[in-house]
Amino acid sequence: MKTSVKISLGVFFFTFLIFSSCSEDPTGPEVVSYNWPTSTPEDQGMDSQLLTQAISLGANLGFVDCILVIRNGYIVAEKYYNGFSKDIPHNVMSVSKSFLSALTGIALRDGHLDSLGLKMLDFFPEYVYPSIDPRKYDITVRHLLMMRAGFDHDQNIYFSVYNSSNWLKTTIELPLLYVPGTRFAYNTFETHLLSAIITKASGMSTSEFARRYLLSKMKIECTEWQQDPQGYYFGGNAMHFKPRDMARLGFLYMNNGFLEGKQIVPAEWVEESITNYTNFNNSTWGDLDNVNYGYLWWLGKIKNHEVFLAIGHGGQFILNFPDLNLIVVATAEWQLDWDIADQHERAILSIVANYIVPAVNL
């Protein structure tokens, strides 16, 4: 969509549809991939013909790399295209933001952050300058989570910040277009500030914090994650996960932060994160209606069913339908300009709305 992050390299490959389980596969020290159980669509109350049509449409589009459908905790459809497979990680782009949201909730729970009202500039005294807009002292951690810091949106500033020698300094020096807290404007470098705050507050890199407190407990691994020129991990972008591991984040949030006997993310944080803080009126984007935003999660309705989504540039998705007990993951090409990326994202949403959701037999 037009507000998602757009950068880096894409790859096209081809493979096949799988309806069978895979064996557990070590993905690094202390991490073992979750072995999703599989089922026929009909056993989970879904129409296999509609799912087959969805899979075929994914192939016809050409830019889709994966469609994964999970109902009642079972994989009911899984297709990889363009050489990708269940064992190949994918750049999930801005889906990374929803992982970062979980990390923020954990940092708050464990006392690394005292509250969401902490001031952003208190973490970056080295970047305060004499002529700084005094309103920047009012930017809080909560504003960063809500995309309400007051900076311009990605399409106008992304590459100028990305190509700078210091992303944090350049972001803080951006002019404020809005009073902090008053207006939503999607800006990836606000979440990069959040990543650096987690690093400074916890005394460990965001990558190590994620591995120790979230990913290892979920039995998944981030296989690659870009760093900025100063070594901070790119907050809200460029994490690499296998599609089944992406689905684990959806499954975790569908179960109020509880997974395999462990409360990994506080239940109250899950609830807060998928609460509507934008209250846009009659907002529609393709087949997604009532579009709104929580704490680094998108919110809306598809075919009158509530959904909360992680969305990344070009068609990276984790779509969670609580009332259907349905999770859909998609990955796709991601080296695209803004308009083509938007078209691709809408096309994938159309498959979800017109084939996958209707496949559920209520």
Residue, then its C-alpha position, 0 to 999 in steps of 0.5 A: m500500500k502507499t504507506s508501506v516501506k519500499i526498498s531493496l532487491g526482489v527475486f523470482f522463483f518457482t515451486f509447488l503446492i504442499f498439503s503435507s507436514c514437514s519435519e522439524d528443522p534446526t534453524g540456529p542455536e536454541v531455535v527449532s522451527y515450529n512444525w505446523p500440523t496440516s489438514t485437508p481444507e474440508d476437515q477444517g471447514m473450508d472449500s478446497q476448490l476455492l483455495t485451489q482457485a486462490i493458489s492458481l491466481g497467485a501463480n497467474l500474477g507472477f509476483v507472488d512468492c507464497i500463499l499460506v492458509i491456516r485454519n484452526g491452527y492447521i495448514v490447509a493450503e501452502k504454495y510457493y512460487n518463483g523458486f521459493s520454498k518453506d525453507i527459504p526466508h523472505n524479506v518481510m519488509s514492514v511486517s517487521k513493524s508488527f514484530l517490533s510492536a511485540l518487542t516494545g510490549i516485552a520491553l515495557r513488561d520487563g521494565h526496560l521501558d517505564s512507560l509509553g510516555l517516555k520522551m523520545l529525545d531523552f534517549f538521544p541527547e547526542y542529537v539535540y541541537p540548539s535550534i531544535d523545534p521545541r515540540k520535538y521534546d513532546i514526542t513519546v514512545r507511544h507516538l512512535l508506535m502510533m505513527r504520530a510523531g509529526f514527521d512527514h510520511d515515507q514517500n516524501i522522506y524515505f530515501s533521503v533518510y536511508n541514504s544519509s550517513n546517520w539515520l537517527k540524526t537525520t530523522i530527528e532533524l526532519p521538520l515537524l509537519y504536525v504537532p506530535g500526537t495529533r495526526f497519523a503519518y506513516n514513517t518507517f524511521e519513527t520505528h527505527l527510532l523505536s528500535a534504537i530506544i529498545t537497544k539503549a534501554s535494554g543494553m543489548s542490540t534489538s536483534e539480540f533482544a528479539r532473539r532472547y525474549l521473543l523469537s526463541k520462545m516462538k521457536i522461530e528465527c530472523t535469518e537476516w536483518q539490516q543495520d544502519p550505518q551506526g549498527y542499529y537494527f533497522g526498526g520496522n523493516a528488512m527482517h527475514f523470516k520463513p512464511r511459516d514463521m511469519a504465521r507464528l506471529g499471527f498465531l501468537y496474537m490470535n491467542n492473546g500472546f500465549l503460545e505452547g504454555k507460555q505467555i510470551v507477549p502480555a495479553e493486555w499488550v496484544e489488546e492494546s496493539i490491535t486497538n483502533y487509535t486512528n478512527f478514520n471514517n469510511s476508509t477503504w483500500g482495495d478490499l480492506d474496509n474500515v482501515n485503521y491503525g493500532y500499535l504497528w498493526w493495521l486494522g480493518k474488515i474484509k467481507n465484513h470480517e474483522v481483521f488485523l494485519a501486518i503489511g509490508h511493501g509489495g505484498q508481504f502480509i500476515l492477515n488474522f481473522p479472529d472470528l474465522n480462526l483464520i490466518v493468511v500469509a503472503t510474500a511477494e516481490w519487493q523491489l518495486d516503486w510505490d505505485i506498482a507495490d500498491q497495485h500488487e498489494r491490492a491484488i493479493l488482498s483481492i485473492v484473500a477477499n474473494y477466494i480465501v475468506p469465502a472458502v470458510n464454511l460458516 
